[in-house]
């Protein structure tokens, strides 16, 4: 029987396609109403932390070093009040095969795909995850297709995205490049159905469980080297899997007092699905265009229930500006002799600011770095910005207007992370959960689930429900 391949027809059977391509029946975890059994879903991966560590070590992933940034710490202390300025360390994930922490996700997902008898894997991504999946597929002997949102309607693409496509192709993957818009998910679903390949989703339990080793390693390495757990771990936040997996690994290591901070690049005012604004940004990931939507509704992903639930684990959420991250990238290279890509430098920029709030004997860990390639360098990114009408100058980065200018700080004291009102994010998520699940009221089970999913009290959830009901009654 020939299936209709119109956009509407494919979207109507998306759940069936995703179920066949991931090998998980998500219905097994569903409860009535809003809630589902998250921890049961995570347990159903079938792999212990030790087994995942073994899988990753067999494929050149994991056990990456922690590096103290002594010169950047020294600079932060110059900007800080007396006695303040925590020691800043980075977890150097560029040492993984493919050059980013996403190799941890990919190693686990590809291993599982092969174990389950799939002949190939598909991932929908414009970024490092595509390269990670392609690398692991090459190592483990599976076919690989990467579906990439790459261009605007004029056929112009970001230097960083274009470079990542070349990296995927170098590993032997087929890369399907698309323009910005809804065709990405449609094409992805269609290819999953036509090939019968495994959905190596960023948001599956396998992908998130793969990142748990990162948090676990951070805790164990800090104890061995410093005799204590880190006080703060800063995670660049986009779709939420980075923060979720790291936090779960810290918890499994017993580092329950460590605070987990999410950091995103501020791209306020730019719409990620806008053709006109697609190339007005200078960052392709780790920004608020992903970070905020995925916090307020994590189940917008390519699986029915996302295993990335950042609000479950986030103690604080901050933003930094584009110019600040470019500046910090240069500081890392020129003060520490480490040239690393922009995503990890987002959390490093936040850490530089946050360290100035902490005492000198405290420890702050920047949870990841990534490789630096031709398209990730500052010069091509700034050149591309100029070509798209963005003014570039030195000054106060707090005056930066996204889509209009890019302001590098004229002095390092101007690097200041800004707090996002996390309660406002929680409220948005709770309201979305109620509305998207079409429930008229929350059960006790729903309230308990949402309290855990938002890391808040049951009373907070009840208050948001009352607020939503009062709005509907007006």
C-alpha positions in Angstrom: 0.0 0.0 0.0 1.4 3.4 -1.1 1.2 6.0 1.7 0.4 9.6 1.0 3.4 11.8 1.4 1.7 15.2 1.7 2.7 17.4 4.6 -0.6 16.9 6.4 -0.6 13.1 5.9 3.0 12.6 7.2 2.2 14.8 10.2 -0.9 12.8 11.0 1.2 9.6 11.3 4.2 11.1 13.0 3.6 9.2 16.3 3.6 5.9 14.4 6.8 6.9 12.5 8.6 8.0 15.6 7.6 4.8 17.5 8.9 2.6 14.8 12.1 4.6 14.5 13.0 4.8 18.2 11.9 1.3 19.4 10.1 2.8 22.4 6.4 2.6 23.0 5.9 5.9 24.9 2.3 5.0 25.7 3.8 2.7 28.4 4.9 5.7 30.4 1.8 7.8 30.0 -0.6 8.6 32.8 -4.0 10.3 32.5 -3.9 14.0 32.1 -0.5 15.8 32.1 1.9 13.5 33.9 4.0 10.6 32.7 6.5 8.3 34.4 9.7 10.1 33.6 12.0 8.0 35.7 10.6 4.7 34.4 11.2 6.0 30.8 14.8 6.7 31.7 15.2 3.3 33.3 13.9 1.6 30.2 17.0 2.6 28.3 18.3 -0.7 29.7 21.8 0.6 30.3 23.4 1.3 33.6 25.9 4.2 34.0 28.8 1.7 34.1 27.6 0.1 30.9 27.3 3.5 29.2 30.8 4.4 30.4 32.1 1.1 28.8 30.3 1.8 25.5 31.7 5.3 25.3 35.3 4.2 26.2 35.2 1.7 23.3 34.4 4.4 20.9 36.9 7.2 21.9 34.4 9.1 24.0 34.5 10.2 27.7 37.1 10.5 30.4 38.0 14.0 29.2 40.3 16.3 31.3 39.4 19.1 33.6 41.6 22.2 33.0 42.0 25.1 35.5 41.9 28.5 33.8 44.4 30.2 36.1 44.8 33.4 34.0 41.1 33.9 33.4 40.5 33.3 37.1 43.1 35.9 37.9 41.4 38.4 35.6 38.0 37.7 37.2 39.5 38.4 40.6 40.7 41.8 39.4 37.1 42.6 38.5 35.6 41.2 41.7 35.2 42.6 45.3 38.0 41.6 47.7 37.9 38.0 48.6 35.7 37.1 45.7 36.6 35.3 42.4 36.0 31.5 42.4 38.5 29.2 40.6 37.3 28.5 37.1 37.8 25.1 35.4 36.6 23.8 32.1 35.7 20.2 31.2 37.5 19.8 27.9 34.9 17.9 25.8 36.8 18.9 22.6 38.9 15.8 23.4 36.0 13.5 22.4 35.8 11.9 19.0 34.0 14.4 16.8 35.1 17.2 19.2 32.1 17.9 21.4 30.2 16.5 24.4 27.5 15.3 21.9 29.7 12.4 21.1 28.4 11.0 24.5 24.8 11.1 23.3 25.7 9.7 19.9 27.8 6.8 21.1 25.0 5.5 23.2 22.3 6.0 20.6 24.3 4.5 17.7 25.3 1.5 19.9 21.6 0.9 20.8 20.6 1.2 17.1 23.1 -1.4 16.1 22.1 -3.7 19.0 18.5 -3.5 17.9 19.3 -4.4 14.3 18.8 -1.1 12.6 20.9 -0.7 9.4 21.4 3.1 9.8 20.7 6.2 11.8 19.2 9.6 11.0 19.5 12.8 13.0 17.9 16.2 12.4 20.4 18.8 13.4 22.4 21.7 12.1 25.1 21.3 14.6 27.7 19.3 16.5 25.3 16.4 17.1 25.2 15.7 13.4 29.0 15.4 13.3 28.9 13.2 16.5 26.3 10.8 15.0 28.2 10.6 11.7 31.4 9.9 13.6 29.9 7.2 15.7 28.1 5.6 12.8 31.4 5.4 11.0 33.1 3.7 14.0 30.2 1.3 14.6 29.5 0.4 11.0 26.1 1.9 10.4 24.8 4.1 7.6 24.1 7.7 8.5 21.9 10.5 7.2 22.0 14.0 8.7 19.0 16.3 7.9 20.2 19.9 8.3 18.4 23.2 8.5 21.0 25.2 6.7 19.9 28.1 4.4 17.6 31.0 4.1 15.4 31.3 1.0 18.2 32.9 -0.9 20.4 29.9 -0.4 22.7 31.7 2.1 23.9 29.7 5.1 25.8 30.4 8.3 29.6 29.6 8.1 29.4 27.4 11.2 26.5 25.4 9.8 28.1 24.9 6.4 31.3 23.8 8.1 29.4 21.2 10.2 27.9 19.8 7.0 31.4 19.2 5.6 32.4 17.6 8.8 29.5 15.1 8.6 30.3 14.3 5.0 34.0 13.7 6.0 32.7 11.0 8.3 30.8 9.4 5.4 27.3 10.6 6.2 24.8 11.7 3.6 23.8 15.3 4.4 20.4 16.6 3.3 20.4 20.4 3.5 17.2 22.4 3.8 16.0 25.9 4.1 14.6 27.2 7.4 11.0 26.3 8.2 8.7 23.4 8.8 10.1 21.2 6.0 12.9 20.0 8.4 10.6 17.9 10.6 8.5 16.8 7.6 11.6 15.6 5.6 13.1 14.0 8.7 9.9 11.9 9.3 9.6 11.0 5.7 13.2 9.7 5.6 12.7 7.7 8.8 9.7 6.0 7.3 11.3 5.4 3.9 14.6 4.0 5.2 13.5 2.3 8.3 16.6 3.8 10.1 16.9 4.5 13.8 16.0 8.0 15.1 19.2 9.0 16.8 17.2 11.8 18.6 18.9 14.3 20.8 15.9 13.9 23.1 15.6 10.1 23.6 16.4 8.4 26.9 19.5 7.0 25.2 20.8 10.4 24.3 20.3 11.9 27.7 21.6 8.9 29.5 24.8 9.3 27.4 25.4 12.7 28.9 25.1 11.4 32.5 28.7 10.2 32.3 29.8 13.8 31.9 28.2 15.0 35.1 29.5 11.9 36.9 33.0 12.5 35.7 33.0 16.1 36.8 32.1 15.1 40.3 34.6 12.3 40.6 37.5 14.3 39.0 36.8 17.3 41.3 36.9 15.0 44.4 40.1 13.4 43.2 41.9 16.6 42.3 40.4 19.2 44.6 39.0 17.1 47.5 35.5 18.5 47.1 32.5 18.7 44.8 32.2 21.8 42.5 30.1 24.6 44.0 28.6 25.5 40.6 28.4 23.8 37.2 27.5 26.0 34.3 25.9 24.3 31.3 25.2 25.9 28.0 21.4 25.5 27.5 19.6 25.0 24.2 17.3 22.0 23.9 18.0 21.1 27.5 19.7 17.7 27.1 23.1 19.1 28.0 21.9 20.4 31.3 19.6 17.5 32.1 22.2 14.7 31.5 24.9 16.6 33.3 22.7 17.2 36.3 21.5 13.6 36.5 25.2 12.5 36.4 26.1 14.8 39.3 23.2 13.4 41.3 24.3 9.8 40.5 27.7 10.8 41.8 26.1 12.1 45.0 27.0 15.7 44.3 23.6 16.9 45.4 24.8 20.2 46.8 26.3 21.4 43.5 24.2 24.1 41.9 23.4 23.7 38.2 23.2 27.0 36.2 21.9 27.1 32.6 23.5 29.8 30.3 22.2 30.9 26.9 23.1 33.6 24.5 20.6 36.4 24.4 18.8 36.5 21.0 15.8 38.4 22.2 13.7 39.7 19.3 14.9 37.2 16.7 12.5 34.5 15.6 14.3 31.3 14.9 11.9 30.2 12.2 11.9 33.5 10.4 13.6 33.4 7.0 14.5 37.1 7.2 16.0 36.7 10.7 17.7 33.3 10.2 21.1 34.8 9.4 20.8 37.8 11.7 22.1 35.8 14.6 25.8 34.9 15.2 25.1 31.8 17.2 23.5 28.6 15.9 22.9 26.9 19.2 23.0 27.6 22.9 20.8 30.6 22.5 17.5 31.7 23.9 15.8 30.9 20.6 16.1 27.3 21.7 16.6 27.6 25.4 13.4 29.4 26.3 11.0 27.4 24.1 12.4 24.1 25.2 12.2 25.1 28.8 8.6 26.2 28.5 7.6 23.2 26.5 10.2 20.4 26.3 7.9 18.0 24.4 8.2 20.1 21.2 11.0 17.6 20.1 11.2 14.8 17.6 10.0 12.1 20.1 6.6 12.1 21.9 8.1 12.7 25.3 11.5 14.5 25.6 14.0 13.0 28.1 15.5 16.5 28.3 13.7 18.3 31.1 15.9 21.2 32.1 13.6 22.8 34.7 13.8 19.6 36.7 17.4 20.3 37.5 18.1 24.0 36.9 18.9 26.1 39.9 19.5 29.3 38.0 19.2 30.5 34.4 21.3 33.4 33.0 22.0 35.0 29.6 25.0 36.5 28.1 25.3 38.6 24.9 26.8 37.7 21.6 29.7 40.2 21.8 30.6 39.0 25.2 31.0 35.4 24.0 33.2 36.5 21.1 35.3 38.4 23.5 35.6 35.5 25.9 36.6 33.2 23.0 39.5 35.5 22.4 40.4 35.6 26.1 40.5 31.8 26.3 42.8 31.7 23.3 45.1 34.5 24.3 45.3 34.1 28.1 45.1 30.3 28.3 46.3 29.1 24.9 43.1 27.2 24.3 41.2 27.7 21.1 37.7 26.4 21.5 34.3 26.8 19.7 31.5 29.2 20.6 29.0 26.9 22.3 31.1 26.1 25.3 32.3 29.7 25.5 28.8 30.7 26.2 28.9 28.9 29.6 32.5 30.2 30.1 31.3 33.8 29.6 28.6 33.2 32.2 31.1 31.5 34.5 33.5 34.5 34.3 30.7 36.8 35.6 29.3 34.3 38.2 32.8 33.6 39.6 33.0 37.2 40.7 30.0 36.6 43.1 31.7 33.6 44.8 34.4 33.3 47.3 38.0 32.6 46.2 38.0 29.1 47.6 34.9 28.1 45.7 34.9 26.1 42.5 33.0 26.8 39.3 33.1 24.3 36.4 32.3 25.1 32.8 30.8 21.9 31.8 31.9 21.6 28.2 34.1 22.8 25.4 33.8 22.1 21.7 36.2 21.9 18.8 37.1 25.0 16.7 36.9 24.7 12.9 37.0 27.2 10.0 33.4 28.2 10.3 33.5 28.5 14.1 36.3 31.0 14.2 35.4 34.6 15.2 36.5 36.2 11.9 34.2 34.3 9.5 31.3 34.8 11.9 31.9 38.5 12.3 32.4 38.9 8.5 29.1 37.1 7.9 27.4 39.4 10.4 28.6 42.5 8.6 27.4 41.0 5.3 24.0 40.7 6.8 23.9 44.3 7.9 25.0 43.9 11.5 27.0 46.7 13.0 30.1 45.5 14.9 31.7 47.7 17.5 33.3 47.9 20.9 31.4 49.4 23.9 29.0 48.1 26.5 27.5 44.8 25.4 24.4 45.5 27.5 23.5 48.0 24.8 23.5 45.2 22.1 20.3 45.0 20.0 19.9 41.5 18.5 19.7 41.7 14.7 21.0 45.2 14.5 24.4 45.3 16.2 27.0 43.2 18.0 29.0 44.9 20.7 32.2 43.5 22.1 33.0 44.8 25.6 35.6 47.6 25.7 36.7 46.3 29.0 36.3 42.8 30.7 34.5 44.4 33.6 31.6 45.0 31.3 30.9 41.2 31.0 27.8 40.7 33.1 25.5 37.7 32.9 21.8 38.5 33.4 19.3 36.4 35.4 16.2 35.1 33.7 13.2 35.0 36.0 13.0 31.2 36.4 9.6 31.4 38.1 8.2 33.0 35.0 9.6 30.2 32.9 8.0 27.7 35.3 4.7 29.4 34.9 4.8 29.2 31.2 5.7 25.5 31.2 2.8 24.7 33.6 0.3 26.6 31.5 1.6 24.9 28.3 1.3 21.5 29.9 -2.3 22.2 30.8 -3.3 23.7 27.5 -1.4 21.3 25.2 -2.8 18.3 27.0 -6.3 19.7 26.9 -7.1 19.1 30.6 -9.7 21.1 32.4 -8.1 20.6 35.8 -5.0 19.0 37.3 -5.1 15.8 39.3 -3.0 15.2 42.4 -0.7 13.1 40.2 -0.4 15.9 37.7 0.4 18.4 40.4 3.2 16.2 41.8 4.6 15.6 38.3 4.7 19.3 37.4 6.2 20.2 40.8 9.1 17.8 40.0 9.3 18.8 36.4 9.7 22.5 37.5 11.7 22.0 40.7 9.0 23.9 42.6 6.4 23.4 45.2 3.0 21.9 44.7 1.5 25.2 45.9 3.3 27.0 43.1 1.7 24.6 40.6 -1.8 25.1 42.1 -1.4 28.9 42.0 -0.5 28.8 38.3 -3.5 26.6 37.6 -5.8 29.0 39.4 -4.4 31.9 37.5 -5.0 30.1 34.2 -8.5 29.2 35.1 -9.3 32.7 36.2 -8.1 34.0 32.8 -10.3 31.4 31.0 -13.3 32.4 33.0 -13.0 36.1 32.1 
